């Protein structure tokens, strides 16, 4: 019973984005790689509650939604059912210091464009 009451109290104190109203933070490639490949607390809490797989699904879904309106080199024709672990495998390449400062989504999509060019 005590555990159930503690769980209820924790749920009641849970914070949502509407409660916290954190400012928008940029997901740089450096932050993404640190947060998603190192076990433990990362980037000094820069983005509270950051979830790597959800972020990747968002990047992939946005590219899929826009793919029909993109032309030429702007398109990436990766499989619609690509899993996050498959994307991580593709990100295992040398990365420059300049690339680490750019948005992670840009880098992820550019890597997918090289691996899955549209024909």
N, C-alpha and C positions, 0 to 999 in steps of 0.2 A: 504494500500500500504506500509506503514511504517513497519507493522508487517511482511509482505512478504519479504521486504528487510532485516529485522533483521534475519528472518529465513534463508535466503540465505547466509548471512554473517556467521551465526552460523554453517551452513553446510560446508561452505568453510574453516572454522577454525577447523572442527572436526579432531581429531587425530586418527590414526589407529596404530596398533602395529608396522607397518613399520616406522611411524613417531616418535614414542616414544622410541622404542627399549629398553623396560624395561628388566631387568635381570629376569631370571626364578626364581620364588618363589615357595616354597613348600606349598601345601594346607594341613596343619596339621588338625587333627580332631578338635583341639582347635579353629583354625581360622574358619573352616567350620561351627562349631556349633555357634560360635559368629556371624559370618556373616549371617547365614541363620535362626537363631531363635530369634535374637534381632533386633527390628526395629530401623533404624537410621544408622549413620556412624559407621563402625566397624573396629577393628584392625588397626587403624591409617593409613588407606589407603595402607596397605601392598601389596594388589594385586588390582591395579586399574581396575575398570569396572568388578569386579568379579560378576558372575551371578550364583546363587545357582542351579536353575533348569537345566541350561545348563551343569553345572559341573556334576550333577547327571546323566543326559542323557549320557554324555560322559563316566562316570564310568560304567553305565549299558550297553551301546552299546559295550564298549571294552570287558566286561565280556561275552556278548552274542557272539561276534565275535570269542573269544578265547575258548569258552566253549567246542567246539568239540575236541579241541586238549588237553584239560586239563583232568586229571584223578583223581579219588577218591575224597578226601577231598578238592582238589583245585577247584572243580566245585561248582557252585551255580545254582540251577535249578529254579530260580524265573520265573514267567510268563513273556513272551516277551513283553506284554503290561502293565507291572507294571508302575504306575504313581509316580512321585516324592513324592506326599503327602503320598503314601503308604509306601515309603521308610522312610520318616520322622517318621511315626508311629512306625516303627521297631527300630529306633535309640533312642527311649525313654526308655533307660535302664541305670543302674549305669555305670559310666565310671571312670576308674582310672586315676590318674595323668600321669602315663606312657603312657596310651592309648592316652591321649590328645596330646602328642607330636609326635605320629606316623602319617604317611600319612592318610588322611581322606579316600581315596579310599580303602586302606587295611582294615580299620575298617568297612566301609560300606559293602564291599564284605563279610567279615567274619560274620557280622550280618545276611546277606542274606543267607549265607551257612547254618547257624543254623536254620533259619526259613524255607528255601526251600532246604533241602538236596536232592541230586540226588539219585535216587533208581535204 
